[in-house]
Amino acid sequence: MFGQSGGNSVFSFLDRSIFAGASALGNAAYVHEGRVGAFAVQNPLLLTDSSLYQLEMSSGSLGEGIQLLQGSYSFELRGLPMIASAQTIQYGVFNGTDQWGNSMGQFYAGDLAFTLGTELFSWNGIRLGATAKLVNGTYESYQSWAVASDISLMYRGSTGPNYAFIIKNAGTQLTTFGETYEPMPLNILFAVGDKLAHAPFRWTFVIDQLQRPNLGYDDPNMVSVDPVSGTTTQLDMSTLNLALRHLSGSLEFLPTDRLHLMLGYNFRRQYEMSLPGRRTSGGFSMGAGLYFNKFHLHFANELRSVAGRMNTLSLSLKF
């Protein structure tokens, strides 16, 4: 058990896509092919002929000046479908001071990643893909470079659910911010999803962080106080609570070829962003996609906590 669930790795932004379509699904877009190539940033095996040669641009805001930007392009090279992307999180410009509070000017902080993904192998419904990543972080005069990769294994039969097993962000820092090498945000996950046979709905369930069974932490609100001695005892999280922290899911409604409605839910985000005595909607995400002949629009709204939400807008151009 840890004092917090985050802060265990560097470049944690690599574990999500900034594309609004993926954000609306609770970042659980791993098994269903889409009409937009940007869905393949998280899993290159989702590329299809109809999603090639698309340029996607996404922008999101977390408030307090934090901006998230992504651009991707899907194409074919020597018969291989490929997806290239660039992601950046700009934390803003800060005022620097010395230990006495004297101004030393301003400094910038931000992260940047370049990725390239493709399919490597396909046989009898079994497909293997990989994504290479080059990552940079710059905080004032401190800078770090890293490399990482995703390995995607997927099974898609003629009928029945689709399955995906993905190892995300396996890699290492090339240069460090200080003297210590920090681990990359490794995430091993399993996803399953299917489309209903006689209704325009698709569902997905994802179990992530398989390499870390215990995602719990010491919650200061979960204590028992002895009425006589006043001694406090830390209470353990229930087995169900710990299990649900690995689970996220999504539901998609596709009533026409032009409209795509999406809803997602992340249990871990809901647990971590909840407040004692207050009902919150943290963990929910929703969005919509509009498809036109030459361009597509996606919008996502993520309810992160009572403190705010994240809105993301994506534009995809078809060439």
N, C-alpha and C positions, 0 to 999 in steps of 0.2 A: 504494500500500500504506500502511496506517495502523497506528498502534501499538495500536489496539483497534477493535472493530467497533461498539461502542455509544457513547453519549454524543454523537452527532452531531446530536441534535434534542431538543426539549423535549416533554413530555407523551407519552412513548413508550408509556404504558399504553393509548393510544387504538388501538393496533394489535392488540388482542386483545379477546375477549369473556370475561366472567367466568362466563357461563352454563356449567354443568357439561357439557352435551351438546356444546358447541363445544370446550371444553377437552379432553374425552376424545378428540376427533378431531384432536388436535394443532393446534387452531385453524385447521383446514382445512375448515370447514363452509360452503362457498360455493355449492354447486350442487344439493344435494338438499333438496327440501321435507320438512319434518318436521311432526309432530303438535303441536309446541310452537312458539308464536309467537316465543319468544326466539331461535330459530335465525336469525330475520330481523334481529336487531340488526346482524349483519355484512353482510347482504345483504337489503334489504327485498323483493326479488323472490321470496323463499322463502315469503312469506305465502300461505296458502290459506284457503278458507272454513272448514275444520275447525280452523285454528289461530288464528282471530280470537276476540276477547273472552276472552283469557287473561291472567292476572296472574302474573308470574314473579318469584320472589325467590331470589337466589343469594348464597352466602357461601363465602369461601375464605380460607385462611391460608398465608402463606409462611414462618412462623416468625419469631422475634425480635419478635413483636408487630405484624407487618405484616398488616393485614386488608383483604380485597377484598370489596366488596359491590356487588350489582347488583339493580335492579328494573326490570321492563319490563311494558308493557301493549299488547296488539295489539287494534285496533279498526277500524271502518270509518267514514269520514266523507265524506258526499256521494258515495258509490259507490267511494271510493278506499280500499284496504287500507292501514293505517298501523301503525307500531310506534314507540312512545315509550319511552325508557329513561333511567335515571340510573345512573351508575357512579361509584364512589369507591374510592380506595385510601388507607387511613389508615396512615401510617408510624409513628405512635405519638407519645408525649410524651417530650421530651428535656430534659435538664438543661442550662441555659445558664450559661456562665461567661465572665468577662472574660479578658484576656490573662494575668492573674496567677493564674487558677484560682479566683477568688472567685465564689460562686454568684450568679446573677442571675435565679433562678427557673426555671420550666419553660416550654417552648414546644411548639406543635403543628405537625405537617407532614402535608400530605395533598393529593390531587388529586381533582377532581370534574368530571364531564362529563354534560351533558344532550343527548340525541339525539332526532331525529324523522325517520323514514324512510318513504318511500312509493314506489309505482310511478307513473311519469309517462307511459308510452307502451307500447303493445303492438300488434304487427302481425305476423301470419304466423309466430309462434314467436319473434320478436325482441322483447325487452322492455327497457325503460330505467327505471332507478330512481335515487333520490337520497336521501341522508341528510344533514341539517344538524346541526352540533354546536356547542355552547357549552361552553367549557372554562375551568376555574379551577384554579390551584395556589396554595396558601398554605403558606409555610415561615417560621415565626416572624413577623417583621414584613414579610417580602417576599411580594408577591402579583402574580400575572399572570392576565390574561384573554385568551382566544383564541377564534377562530371557525374552523371547518373544515367540509369536506363530503366525502362519498363519492359517486362516480358509478359506477353498476353497469349493465353491459350484458350481457345473457344471451340465449342461444339454446337453446330447448328444442323439439326436433322430436318427431314422433309416435313415432319409434323412434330408437335410437342414443344416443350420449352427450349429456350436457348440457354447455354451455360457458359460462364467465363471464369477463368482463374487467372489472376493478374498479380504479378510482383511489381510494385511501383517504387521508384526512387532508390534502387539499389546503386550505391556509388560511394564516392569519397570526396573530401575537399582536396584540391590541389594546393591551394594556399589558404592560410587561416587568418581570422581577424586578430588573433593574439598568438600565444604559444601553444595552444591546445587545439587538437583536431576534434571537431564535434561530429556526431553521427548525422547522416542524412535521414530524412523523414520516411523511413521504410514503411511500406504498407502492403501487406499480403491480404488479398481479398477474394471472395467467391461471390459471384452474382448469378441469379437465375431470373428469367423473365419470359413472358409469352403474350400472345395476342389472343383475345377471346374469339372463338370460332364464329359466332353469330352476332357479334356486337363490336362497335368501333372503339374498343378499349384495349390498352396494353398495360401490363403490370410488371414490376421489377422489385426484387428483394436483394439486398447486398449485405453480406457479413464481412466486415473489414477488421483490420488490425489483428489478424489471426496469429501473428507472431508474438502478440502481447495479450495473453488471455485476461489478465487483470487490468482493467482500465479504471479502477477505482482510485480514490484518494481519501485522505483524512478530511472530512467535511466538518468544520467547526460548529455547524448547526446541528450535527448529528451527535449529540452528547447526552448522557444521562447524569443527573445531579442527585447525589444522595441527600435526602431531606434532613438527615441528622448531622452528618459530618461536613456536608457541602462539597464532598469530593466529586469531581467530574470524571466520567468514563467515556471514552470514545466508542461509539456504536459502529458496528460493521455494516457495510452495505449488504443488502439481501442478494442472494444468488440470482434472482430474477432481474434485479437492478443492474448487476454487473453483466449479465448476458445481453440485456437489451441495449447496452451501450455500444455493442458491436453492430447493431441492426439499423438499417435505413431502408426506405422503400419509396416507390413512386407509382403513380397512376396517370395514364395518358388517355385523353379523349380526342379522337380524330373523326369528327362528324362529316367533314368534307375534305377534298384535296387541298383546300385553301386555308383551313383552320386547324390549329393544333393547340389543345388546352392541356396544361400539365400541373400536377400537384405532387409535392414530395414531403417526406417527413424523416427527420434524423433524431433518433432517441437520445444519442449522446449529447447533442447540442441542447436539447430540451432540458436534460438533467443538469448540465453544467451551467446553463444560463437562467435556471429557475431561482426565485427568491422566496424565502420563508414567508408564509402567510399571504402570498400574492399569486394569483393565477396568471400565467404567462403563455404566450403562443410561440415561444422560442422553439426552433426545430422545424417549423412549417415553412414551406416555400411553395410558390405558385407562379404561373406564367402562361404566356400565350405565344403562338407562332402564326404568322401570316405569310402565305406563300403566293408569290406572283411569278410571272413567266421569267423575268430577268433578275429579280431580287427577292430576298426573304427578310422578314423582320421578326425578331424575338425580343420579348420583354420578360424579366423575372423580378420577383419581389421576395426577398428572404427575411423572415421574421427572426432576427437573431437574438434579441432580448428586449426587456422593457425599455432599455436605453435607446433603441433605434432599430432600423432595418436597413437592408442593402438593396438598392435598385440597380439593375443591369439592363442595358440596351445593346442589341447586336444587329448589325446589318450585314447581309451576305449578298454578294453580287455574282451572278452566273455569267461565265464567259464562253 
